[in-house]
């Protein structure tokens, strides 16, 4: 299977969208077996399920003349038991698989066959009783998920074994958690690693400033020596890292919107000290014109380590983000040692179709540190700092068509054109990432 298959599939999706646009159904005609089943069951027991299939081509893997066209399938089956409005139990199984693959390994995050994705119990109801306590395997997501999220684009998404407590009073919300990320291993029951805890407090003030939300937070990450190769210089020793920050987002007059997030990191990595920071600044404006276009502009920054042999680590640790499309659709860049100028337009050519065209100009924050992917792993480094800092330019286009409440289609294409840094530290092959997907919530 090569790019011609992707192109043919994209044509089919476009034809479906065009035919659907010619009719305007008055009601949703989606058939969802779990919905029909739930109608016959007591209200305290409800089933859910979804299946997502994505055909994608990774062309230029590791910026070499290596490619892989494959099919990703993700099945989620869930059941919720709610004998009272203050008591809930939820279980969800996951079966994620990769087909027709080549160089890409049959392993997480591409494959994790038949495992427990979520299994938790909850006492309370944060909306009705102003508190809740949830314990068990669960997804954690805060704010814009730049630091903590399940990363749902991955075929095997992230979960935590965690205890989460939430309170909500008068526009003030506080979430406190103690957790450990679950390590996915295909063919085995997933577990977290002992000695790798992750703690946090995430706040939300929705009434302090009209039309805005202020979200301060603090995260504390611990890890044993040598664990987590994605962390810069992770072999130096035990990690004891604190992240302090805030997110500030809202709307302005004349249909403007904005979002700001800044984070500071301190602590120790073995005998070294940690001193790092990152920021995100974005603004957008939606126009009351045809297709409702929204123009956007962002600047994103994350510090790097200027002295690789020194005793201070300044490479920002992006923790556990939902990193897809934050720094490009290709996911070849993460929130570490990076300067990113992002601009583009989002628009709705049809009522059910949302599209976006985005441009990135990418530079290293420090020439002596490396480039890191969306999941935090290092791509390339120039310890002498002689390869320059221009990573490259990325051009992305994507669309999502919601056929009905159960079915949606998507397609996109990302092209990362190598800059001076990648040309000098890799074989300099541009990276191309076309995909097409379909999701059915049954």
N, C-alpha and C positions, 0 to 999 in steps of 0.2 A: 504494500500500500504506500503510495507516494502522494505528493501534493495534488495530483489530478483527482484523487478520491476526495480530498478535502474540498476542492473546488466544486466538484459535482454535488457534494452534500450541501455546500453553501447555496448553490442554485436552488436545490429543493426547498430549503428553508425560506429563501426569498420568495419563491412561488407560493408557498403556503401562506406567508404573510400577506402577499398581494391578493390572493383569493379571499382571505379572511377580511381584508380591508374593504372589499367590495360588498360585504354584507354587514349588517349591524344587528346581531342577535339581541333580542330583548332580555333574555335570561341566560344565565350561565348553564351550559349543557354538559359540563364536565362530569364524567362518571368516575367516582372514587369509591372503591370497594370498602375501605375502612369507614367512610362516612355512612354508607348504607348499613354496614354491620353495626355501627355505633347507635343507629336509630333503633335497633332491636334489642340493645343491651341496656342495663341500668345505667343511669347517668354517672355513677361513681366509677365505672370502668370504661375506658375509651382507648381504642387502638389508632395507630398512625403509621404511615410508611411513605417512603419516597425512593425513587430510583433516578440516578443521574448518569448519563453516558456522555463522555467527552472524547472526541477524536482530535488529536493534536499532533503537530509536527515540531520537534525541536531540531532546528537546523543550525549547526555551528556550536555543538556542545563543547564546553570548555574553550570556545573560540578556536576550535580546530575544524577540519573538514570532516566532521562526524555528525550524523543525523539519526533521528529515530522517530518514525511515525507509529503511533500506537493508539489503542482504544482503552479508556479508563471507565470502569463501571463501579458505581457506588450504591449499595443497597442499605437503607436504614429502616429498621422495624422497631416500633415503640409501643409501649402500653403504659397508661397512666391510671393509677388507682387513687381515688379521692373520696374516701368514706365520709369526710367532713370538710367544710371550707377552710379549716385550719390544719388539715392533715393531708399530705400528698405523698405518693410514692411513684417513682418513674423509672422505667427500665428501657434501654434501647440497645439493640444489637447492630453490629456493623459488618458488612462484607464488602471489602474494597479489593478490586482486582484489576490487573493490567493484561491486555491481550495484544497479540501481534507485535510485541516489543522486540527490540534489537539490543543495542548497547545498554539501555536503561535496565536497571536491576529489578527483578521481581521481589521487591522489599519496600517497607515504608520509606517515603510517604506515598508510593505508588500502589503498593499492595499490602493489605492486612486482612487476611481471610477469616471470616466468622469469629468475631471477638465481641466483648462487652464494651460498648462505647460509653454508655451512661448507666448508672444505677445509684439512685439517691432517694433519700427520704427528707421531707420538709415539714416542719411544724411552724404554724403561723401563716399570715398572709400580709405582705408588706403594704398592700393597698387598703385592705379593710381593717386590719388590726395593728398596722404601723410597725410590725416586726416580722421577721422570719428567721429560722435557722435551718440550713440545708446541709446535710452530711452525706458524703459518698462520692462516687465518681461522677464528675460533672464538667460542663464547659464553663470557663470563666471569661467574661468579656467586659471591658471597662472603657468608657469614652469612645474615642475613634479607633480603638484597638491598635494603636501604634506601639503599645508596649505589652498589652495583655489581651489575647483573644484566641479563639479556637482555630483560626486559619482555615475557614471552610472550603477555600479553593483547593486545598490539598485533597487528594483522593482518600487519604487516611488522616482526618482532622485531629487536632490536639485536644486532649482532655486532661483533667487533674483529679487526683484523689484529694479531696478538700473538705474543710468545714467552713461554711460561709454564713455569717450573721449580718442581717440588714435591718436598719431602723429608718423610719420616715416620719417626720413631724414638720408641718408648716413650711414645706418647701425645702427642708434640709434632709438630705439622705446621707447615710453613712454605711458603707459596706466594709466589713472586716473579715479577713480570711487567713487560714493557715492551710498550706497545700504542698503537694509535690507533683511535678509533671509526670504523666504516665509515659513510659517508654514503649513504643510500638515494636513488636517483634512478630513477623509473619509466621503463622503456624503454631504460635504459643499464646497462652493467656497473658495479656499485657499486665505489667506491674510497674510501680514507681521504684526508683532507686533509693535505698536508705541513705541518709546523710545528705540529701539534696532538697532541702525544704525551701519553700517560697512563701513569704508572708506579705500581707499588705493591708492598707487602709485606704479606701477610695471614697471621697466625699462629693456631694453635689449640692449646690445652692442655686435653686431655680428662680427665686423671687428677690434675690439681693439687688439685681440690676434688671430693669424691664427689658424683656425680649432677649435675655442672655442667660447662659448657664456658666457658673464658675465651679470647676471641679479640681480641688487640690488632692494630692495623693502622696503616699510614701510606700515604697516596696523594699523588701529586704530579702536578698537572695544569698543562699549559702550553698557551697558545693565542695566535695572532697577534691584533693589534689589529683590532677590529670583527668578529671571528668569534664565532659563537654568540650570537645575539640573545637566547637564553633566559637568558643570564647578566646579572644586574642591572648596569646601566651598562656594558655590554660594549663600547661604542664609545670608552671612555676611553683604552684602550691595551692593550698586551700583558698577558696574564694569566700570573702565576707564583704558584701556589697550593698550599699544603701542607695536608693534612687528617690529623690525628692522632686516634685514638680507640680504642674497645674495645667489644666486645659480650660480655655475661655472661648466660647463660641456663641454666636447669636446672629440677629438680623438688625439691619440698619434701614433708615428711610430710603426711598427710591429703589426698593427691591435689591439692595445690597445685602450680602451676608459675609461673615468672616469667621475664621477659626485660628486660634493661637494655642500652641502647646510648647512648653519648655520644661526640660528636666536636667537635673544635676546629679552626678554620681560621685560617691566617696566610698572609702573602705580600704580593704587590703586584698592583695592577691599574693599569697605566700608572704615573703618579706617586702614586697613592693607595695607602694601606696597607689590608690586609684583616684584620679581626678579627671573627670570627663563631663561633657554636657552635650545637649542636643536641642534643637528648636525647629518648630514648624510654624510658618506664618502664611496664611492664605486669605484671599478675598475673591468674591464672585458677585456678579450682577445678572439677574434674570430680566429679560426684556419681554414686554407685552406685545410681541410681534408673532407672526406666523411661525410655527414650530417651537415657540417658547424657548429661544436660545438662552443659555447661561454661559457667559464668558468667565473664565477663572484664571487666576495667577497665584503661584505659590513660590516660596523659597524654603528649602529644607536644608538643615545642617546637622551634622554629627561629627564630633571631634575625633581625631586620630592621634596615634602615638608618634611624637616627633623624634624620639631617641629610643630605638629598639633595644639598645643595650643598657639603658638607664634603669632607674629604680622607681619610675612612675609610669603607670599604665593609663593612657588617656584615650584609648579606643572606647567609644561609647558602646555599652552593651544594650542591645535592643530588647533584651529579655525574651518574652514569648508572644510576639505580635501576630496579628493577622496581616501579614506583609504584602499580600498580593496586590499589585497595581499601585502601591503607594509610591514607588520610584520607577515605574514602568511596567507595562503589561508583560514583558518577558521575564520578570522576577530575577534578573541578573544583578540587581543592585538592592542593598538593604540600608537600614538607618545606622550606618557605621562608617566613620571616616569618609564622609561624603558631603558635597555641596551640589544641590539640585535645584535648577530653575525649571518650574513646571507651568505650562500654560496651555490653554485649549478651549474647546467649546463643547457643551452638552446640549442636545436638542431632541425634540419629539416630532419626527416627521409624520407619525401616526399616533392615534390615541393610545395604542398598546405597545408602541415601539419607541424605545429610548436608545439614542446613539451618542457617541462621543468621539472626538478626535483630539489627541493630546500630544504635546511635544515636550521632551526633556532635554536639557543640556546638563551634562553630568561631569563633575570634577572631584578629585580626591581632596579632602580637607588637608591632608599632609602627605607629601610625596614619599616619605619613608615608611609609611604604613601601606596597607593593601586595599584591594577592592573586595567587598563582601556581598554575598547574595542575599535575597530576601529572607532566607532561613538562617543567615548569619555565618555561613561557611566562607572561608577565604577563597578567592578566585586566583589572585596573583599579587605579588609584592615586589617592590624594588627597595631593598633595605638601604641601598646607597642613595636613593632618591634621585636617580639619574634618568628615570623613564618619564618624567613630567607628571602632570596631574590631570590632564584632560582624558577622562574615561571614554567619552563619546557622546553621541546624540541618539535619542530614541524617538521614533515616530509610531504612534499607536492609533488604531481605530477599532471600535467594537460596538456591538449592538445587542439589545436584549428585547425579545418580542414575547409578551405575555398573552398567549393564545386564549387562555381562560384561567380560572383560579387554580387549576390542577396542572396545566401544561405550559411550559415556556421554552423558548428556543434562544440560543445565543451564538454569536460568532464574532471573531476578532482576529486582528493581525498586528503583531508588534515587530519592529525592526530596530535593532541596536547597531548603529554604525560605529565601528571602532575609532577611538581617538588615539592620540599619541601614546598614552600609557598602555593600552591594550595591545597596540601594534608592537611595542617594545618588550612586553613581558609575556605575550602569548604568540601563537601563530597568526593572530590578526584576522581570523575569519569572522565576518559579521554574523550576528545572531538573529535568526528569524523564527517567529513563533506564531503560526496560524492555528486556529482551533475552531471547532464547532461543537455545540453541546445541546442536549435536550434534557429536561427535568420533568418528571411526572410524580406529583404528590398524590398518592392513592390512599 
